[in-house]
Structures are given as structure tokens and as C-alpha cells.
């Protein structure tokens, strides 16, 4: 397994940790490959009934590793607009946001079914500060979480919001003391595991199926806008 990705199991709960703390858990090319693959593997495992996704302190995820963008083109060949979140699974996915979730890291958090935030968590959409448009669903999923006016404010100011504001706006399910984050996420996972696994997956799939037609046009518009950000048909930098 990629050393930048750790996975631990405990009685039906898999905890996946982004482990590049020196890079604020930014998504390198390798991590962009291994994270979706690992979550797909866990999703296919009937013994895994809930997944917790978190980051090694001090950050949750800073988004795509911008240091790679000046490297060989093949490092970024996988970067393209999407028509679904960067990570998807039918197993309940709990984001335990321990610190900054910025730009692509915010989009990764938005792909989770539930978000529990440490009181140190911060959320920001800084695409505009970098001269970019989102491509991983920020303009689709953020308005659904916080409403259009607040989503627009986050995207055009690029200013971060703290955990308390994220809770008040509806971005996260709960905020806990930093030292209690993993326990709180585990408790939520245990509550899920106490129920019928097949029924949990079916009802989760039903929520996804109902959201899909509502979001389809928004995904398409975001993708079209992303593709128009450079003469070459794609952005110089990534989500």
C-alpha cells in the first residue's frame, strides 16, 4: 500500500488515514490513484460496514499537490473534470475532519456521507485564488450542503470558515474537541454497524439515486466550465 495511505480495521469499521502531514496531506498522483482504489476495495468487502476517512495532523487535506503541477505532464494526466465525486462508495463514509480541508480537500470532504469536525477544522474553497474553476464537484455539492448564497460566498471570497460556522451552516454533522474526534467518528460508525448492513446500504443508495438527477445538470455545467479554463482545454492547475 502507498505509505501515504494507512488503513486500520476494528470490528466492521475501517479507518483510512491520509498520511502526508508534511504536505498537509495533499493529493499526490499516487494518492489520487490509491485512495479511490482502497475505498472501492473496502466498499466491496462485506465485513466492512462503515468507513472513517481522516488525515494525519495537522491537516485533513490541502487538495491536489500543487508541487507536482510543474512536473512532467504524466504526473497530472489523471486530472480532469468529473461527473461524480472523486471518491464514491455505498458503504457509509464518515469524514473525520481534523484540520484544514481546502479546495480539492474540501471536495473530498463533501464526497463523504457524514462529516464530524474537530474544533481545529477549517474549510475553504480557494480555486479562485489560484485562478481556477472547480472540477471535482464543489459547485455541485457545496450549495447542497450550505445553500447557494453561502457556497457562493466561500467560492468568491476564498476565505476559510471555522468548525463552528461549518456546523451552523450545515456543512458538518457535529463538532467535537480535537482529542475526541476519532472517538466521535468511531461512535457514529458503531451506530451504523448496529443496524442491518443490507438495509443501510439500500437506504444510502436510495439517497444517492434521488440526488443523481437533481445534480446531473450541475455536474455537467461544472465540467464544461472547467474544460474551458485554458486554450488547451484544461486548467494549468487542478482541484
Secondary structure, DSSP 8 states (H G I E B T S, - for coil): --TTEEEEEETTEEEEEE--GGGTT-B-HHHHHHHHHHHHHHHT-TT--EEEEEESTTEEE-SB-GGGGGS-GGGGTT----SS-SS--SS-EEEEE-SEEETHHHHHHHTSSEEEEETT-EEE--TGGGT----SSHHHHHHHHH-HHHHHHHHHH---EEHHHHHHHTS-SEEE-GGGHHHHHHHHHHHHHTS-HHHHHHHHHHHHHHHHHHHHHHHHHHHHHHHTSSTTSS-SS--
